Amino acid sequence: QVQLVESGGGLVQPGGSLRLSCAASGFTFSSSIMNWYRQAPGKERTLVAAITSGHSTKYADSVKGRFTISRDNAKNTVYLQMNSLKSEDTAVYYCQALAIIDGPPPVISWGQGTQVTVSS
């Protein structure tokens, strides 16, 4: 069964940095597109960053130049490096897999989320 476990969230001051991790299991990680989403209170869940099996990346305009998504296929882990954090980045961050299990089509799977709070 697909399992996604986020970690690395916490409280950080504006301008600070944080690195989120998502440990994945139960599917063919190396073949699967991985995404980071976030959701602030009262707002919709939005895509933050995406990475393909070929390490191609995409970012939301709001985080472009500040956040970096990466993956380590040997560790079945996707990361989100967050720099120059702003109060507007405060949200629960979710790892999402377009999980390839036995083959296509992929199964959309979510982690439980990790809280990121940016405050002075």
C-alpha angles and dihedrals in degrees: 000000000000114000127183120181120186124202140165101068123134147116118316135168122246110278092027131118137239134180119212123199131199117197112203134198141158098055143056097283097182091059096045131094110234126204141185119216131178136201127195122197111284093007135100123260109261136190113256103175142347135200129191131212087263092055094251110151139204131188139195112251090243093064102031111131093015105061129053126194119202140162138213108203092188089061097035088232135132121199138201115202109198119195133174090023120201132199087251088066090067107120146106107280118214131196115220129191128197082208122208105203112164093345141304140004098062122228116233106231133179136202123223094255137240125240120241116189121184110193141136 
